[in-house]
Amino acid sequence: MRIGILGTGTLAAALGEGWIRAGHEVRIGGRSRDKAVKLAERLGRGAYAVPPREAVTGRDAVLLAVSWDGVGEMLGLAGAADGALAGTPLIDPTNAVAHGVGDLLTERGESMALRIAGLAPGAHVVKAFHLFPAGLWTSPADDGRPRATVVMCGDDPAALRIVGELVRDVGGAPTTLGSLDRVRQLEEVAGFVIGLAFAGVDPNSALPTVS
């Protein structure tokens, strides 16, 4: 596939590395041209540094790998308001949570995924990759077993299928929770996990084991 990545941080690097290894082409657009060039050079063949708008043009999927409070600026640079992402699966891994606490910073009843959908008219937003640290996707595989289950929310079946393929390409197992109407629930899970982790509690210990 032809994948666009908006952002140059750890998640952009980790998923970009995995997708290139799987044979995809990656175009990286960042607020800093120098950082985009350095990341493309680090990822090697199959990765290219381009302006943000070019990173989303003609792509089979786009990853929005920026902090939640940088979403508006990055989508603006990519021309999202002008329809540059219309018809494109747009992967949202953002977490709008208070650092070290896990409280959601979006308004009551609001979600980051739906905010992004409003900023990128026509894009097929899929919430995914927001629950695990970037390092998981570059860690050694465990005997071919999935590294993790990646829960997704989205309205477009074709976009969910494409993102599911990209999840498998980095060693994850995709599953769909529901449409974007349920995405607030999925984002609250991230706040729950982050809050427990910073409190020194293993989030897995707070969940029932189904045998």
C-alpha positions as CSV (number, residue, x, y, z in Angstrom):
1,M,0.0,0.0,0.0
2,R,0.9,3.7,-0.3
3,I,0.8,5.0,3.3
4,G,1.0,8.5,4.5
5,I,2.3,9.4,8.0
6,L,1.7,12.8,9.6
7,G,4.2,13.1,12.4
8,T,7.8,12.1,13.2
9,G,7.6,10.8,16.7
10,T,8.0,7.4,18.3
11,L,4.8,5.9,17.0
12,A,5.3,7.2,13.5
13,A,8.8,5.6,13.5
14,A,7.6,2.3,15.0
15,L,4.7,1.7,12.6
16,G,6.6,3.2,9.7
17,E,9.3,0.6,10.3
18,G,6.9,-2.2,10.4
19,W,4.9,-1.2,7.3
20,I,8.1,-0.8,5.3
21,R,9.2,-4.2,6.4
22,A,5.9,-5.5,5.1
23,G,6.6,-4.0,1.7
24,H,4.5,-0.8,1.8
25,E,5.6,2.6,0.7
26,V,5.6,5.3,3.3
27,R,5.6,9.1,2.8
28,I,6.3,11.1,6.0
29,G,5.1,14.7,6.5
30,G,6.0,16.6,9.6
31,R,5.7,20.1,11.0
32,S,9.5,20.0,10.9
33,R,11.0,19.2,7.5
34,D,14.3,18.3,9.0
35,K,12.7,15.7,11.4
36,A,10.8,14.2,8.5
37,V,14.0,13.8,6.5
38,K,15.8,12.2,9.4
39,L,13.1,9.7,10.0
40,A,12.9,8.8,6.4
41,E,16.6,8.3,6.3
42,R,16.4,6.1,9.4
43,L,13.6,4.0,8.0
44,G,15.5,3.5,4.7
45,R,14.3,2.3,1.4
46,G,10.6,2.8,0.9
47,A,10.4,5.9,3.1
48,Y,10.2,9.4,1.8
49,A,10.1,12.8,3.4
50,V,7.5,15.1,1.8
51,P,5.4,18.2,2.8
52,P,2.3,17.2,4.8
53,R,-0.2,17.8,2.0
54,E,1.8,15.5,-0.3
55,A,2.0,12.9,2.4
56,V,-1.8,12.5,2.3
57,T,-2.3,12.8,-1.5
58,G,-3.1,9.6,-3.3
59,R,-2.6,7.4,-0.2
60,D,-4.3,4.2,0.6
61,A,-4.3,5.1,4.3
62,V,-2.9,7.9,6.5
63,L,-1.7,7.7,10.1
64,L,-2.1,10.9,12.2
65,A,0.7,10.3,14.6
66,V,0.8,13.6,16.5
67,S,-0.1,14.6,20.1
68,W,-3.8,15.4,20.5
69,D,-3.2,19.1,20.9
70,G,-1.2,19.2,17.6
71,V,-4.0,17.6,15.6
72,G,-5.5,20.8,14.3
73,E,-2.3,22.3,13.2
74,M,-1.2,19.1,11.4
75,L,-4.5,18.6,9.6
76,G,-4.3,22.3,8.6
77,L,-0.9,21.8,7.0
78,A,-2.2,18.7,5.2
79,G,-5.1,20.6,3.7
80,A,-7.7,18.5,5.4
81,A,-10.3,21.3,5.5
82,D,-10.1,21.5,1.7
83,G,-10.9,17.8,1.4
84,A,-7.4,16.5,0.9
85,L,-8.3,13.4,3.0
86,A,-11.7,12.8,1.6
87,G,-12.3,9.1,0.9
88,T,-9.0,8.1,2.7
89,P,-8.8,5.9,5.8
90,L,-7.4,8.2,8.5
91,I,-5.9,6.3,11.5
92,D,-6.4,8.1,14.8
93,P,-4.1,6.9,17.6
94,T,-4.4,10.0,19.7
95,N,-5.0,10.1,23.5
96,A,-6.4,13.4,24.8
97,V,-5.7,12.6,28.5
98,A,-4.1,14.4,31.4
99,H,-0.5,13.2,31.7
100,G,0.0,10.8,34.6
101,V,-3.7,10.9,35.6
102,G,-5.6,9.6,32.6
103,D,-8.5,12.1,32.8
104,L,-10.0,12.7,29.4
105,L,-9.5,16.3,28.2
106,T,-12.2,16.3,25.6
107,E,-15.6,17.7,26.5
108,R,-18.3,15.4,28.0
109,G,-19.7,13.3,25.2
110,E,-17.0,14.4,22.8
111,S,-14.2,12.2,21.3
112,M,-11.0,13.0,19.6
113,A,-11.9,10.7,16.7
114,L,-15.1,12.6,16.0
115,R,-13.2,15.9,16.4
116,I,-10.7,14.7,13.8
117,A,-13.6,13.7,11.5
118,G,-14.9,17.2,11.7
119,L,-11.5,18.7,10.9
120,A,-11.0,16.3,7.9
121,P,-14.4,16.3,6.0
122,G,-14.9,13.1,4.0
123,A,-12.1,11.2,5.7
124,H,-12.9,7.7,6.9
125,V,-11.6,8.0,10.5
126,V,-10.6,4.8,12.3
127,K,-9.6,4.8,15.9
128,A,-6.7,2.4,16.4
129,F,-3.2,1.9,17.9
130,H,-3.9,4.2,20.9
131,L,-3.6,1.7,23.7
132,F,0.0,0.4,23.5
133,P,3.4,2.0,23.6
134,A,5.2,2.5,20.4
135,G,8.0,0.1,21.4
136,L,5.6,-2.9,21.3
137,W,5.5,-2.7,17.5
138,T,9.3,-3.0,17.2
139,S,9.8,-5.7,19.9
140,P,10.7,-9.3,18.8
141,A,7.7,-11.3,17.8
142,D,6.7,-14.1,20.2
143,D,6.6,-17.3,18.2
144,G,4.3,-15.8,15.6
145,R,1.6,-15.0,18.1
146,P,0.0,-11.5,17.9
147,R,1.8,-8.9,19.9
148,A,-1.6,-7.5,21.0
149,T,-5.2,-7.1,20.0
150,V,-5.8,-3.7,18.4
151,V,-9.4,-2.6,19.0
152,M,-10.8,-0.3,16.4
153,C,-13.8,1.9,15.9
154,G,-14.9,3.3,12.5
155,D,-17.9,3.9,10.3
156,D,-16.6,2.7,6.9
157,P,-16.2,-1.1,6.4
158,A,-13.6,-0.7,3.7
159,A,-11.5,1.6,5.9
160,L,-11.7,-0.8,8.8
161,R,-10.6,-3.7,6.5
162,I,-7.5,-1.7,5.3
163,V,-6.5,-0.6,8.8
164,G,-7.0,-4.2,9.9
165,E,-4.5,-5.3,7.3
166,L,-2.0,-2.7,8.5
167,V,-2.5,-3.9,12.1
168,R,-1.6,-7.5,11.0
169,D,1.4,-6.2,9.1
170,V,3.0,-5.1,12.4
171,G,2.0,-8.2,14.3
172,G,-1.3,-7.2,15.8
173,A,-4.7,-8.8,15.8
174,P,-7.4,-6.4,14.7
175,T,-10.9,-6.4,16.1
176,T,-13.7,-3.9,15.7
177,L,-15.7,-2.6,18.7
178,G,-18.2,-0.7,16.6
179,S,-18.8,2.5,14.8
180,L,-17.5,6.0,15.8
181,D,-20.6,6.3,18.0
182,R,-18.7,4.0,20.4
183,V,-15.3,5.6,20.1
184,R,-15.7,7.7,23.3
185,Q,-15.9,4.4,25.2
186,L,-12.7,3.2,23.5
187,E,-10.9,6.4,24.4
188,E,-12.0,6.2,28.0
189,V,-10.3,2.8,28.2
190,A,-7.0,4.5,27.3
191,G,-7.6,6.9,30.3
192,F,-8.3,4.0,32.5
193,V,-5.1,2.1,31.4
194,I,-2.9,5.2,31.7
195,G,-4.3,6.2,35.1
196,L,-3.6,2.8,36.6
197,A,-0.2,2.5,35.0
198,F,1.0,5.8,36.4
199,A,-0.4,4.7,39.8
200,G,1.9,1.7,39.7
201,V,-0.9,-0.8,39.0
202,D,-0.8,-3.4,36.2
203,P,-4.0,-2.6,34.2
204,N,-4.2,-6.3,33.3
205,S,-4.7,-7.2,36.9
206,A,-7.8,-5.0,37.0
207,L,-9.5,-6.9,34.2
208,P,-11.3,-10.3,34.4
209,T,-9.7,-13.2,32.7
210,V,-12.1,-15.1,30.4
211,S,-11.3,-18.8,30.1
